[in-house]
């Protein structure tokens, strides 16, 4: 099967040089490289993220009415974030209160 791929000029020059040194075609070198990568991929187990849940009662009552963005902003506290009161004021203004 024929296909077209775009690779950097430097990589192509290096690949042609290696193919010539080994006495094989560029196609054979590319196929060998693809076979290696595919074999490595099959050997690696799929990534599984550990279960990060914990037991609890959900969000702390002070922040359960805030949006996720507001919780993130609050978490920065004295490092440039907003206080809980400032966030509640913003939230109330957004609701027209």
Secondary structure as UniProt FT lines:
FT   HELIX           9..22
FT   HELIX           26..43
FT   TURN            61..65
FT   HELIX           68..75
FT   HELIX           77..79
FT   HELIX           84..94
FT   TURN            95..96
//
